[in-house]
């Protein structure tokens, strides 16, 4: 009896067509990039992880801040 049940399940499984792969799947999340940074006054590096886009934004913000400090008129 069990043999017939298993044979029936295998037969129906073989007849069903495999489902097509989804074409509009969700995009893969960006890969994280980790860097080790040592804070001033510390000897222990800290691991910081961001995506490539986030690192680009951080570097852009840092460059803009450096330019702002360099271009600031000296206070007297």
SVG drawing of the C-alpha trace seen along z (x, -y; Angstrom):
<svg xmlns="http://www.w3.org/2000/svg" viewBox="-2 -90 51 92">
<polyline fill="none" stroke="black" stroke-width="0.4" points="0.0,0.0 2.7,-2.5 4.7,-1.5 1.7,-2.5 1.3,-5.8 5.0,-6.7 4.8,-5.6 1.8,-7.8 3.5,-10.8 6.6,-10.3 4.5,-10.1 2.6,-13.3 5.8,-15.1 7.4,-14.0 4.4,-15.4 4.4,-18.9 6.6,-21.3 9.2,-23.2 8.3,-26.8 10.0,-29.4 12.6,-31.5 11.3,-34.9 12.5,-37.6 11.7,-40.5 13.5,-39.3 14.5,-41.8 17.9,-43.3 20.7,-41.9 21.8,-44.0 25.2,-45.8 28.2,-44.0 29.6,-45.5 33.2,-46.8 35.0,-46.9 37.9,-49.0 40.0,-49.3 40.4,-52.8 42.4,-53.8 41.0,-56.8 43.4,-59.5 44.9,-58.6 44.0,-54.9 46.2,-51.9 43.2,-49.6 41.7,-49.8 38.0,-49.7 36.3,-47.8 33.8,-49.9 31.6,-48.5 29.6,-50.3 28.5,-49.7 30.6,-51.2 28.0,-53.9 28.1,-54.8 32.0,-54.9 31.8,-57.2 29.4,-59.5 31.6,-59.6 34.7,-60.4 32.8,-63.1 31.6,-64.7 35.1,-64.5 36.6,-66.2 34.0,-68.9 34.7,-69.5 38.4,-69.8 37.8,-72.3 35.5,-74.4 38.2,-74.6 40.9,-75.5 38.8,-78.2 37.6,-79.7 38.9,-83.2 41.3,-83.4 39.7,-85.0 41.4,-87.9"/>
</svg>
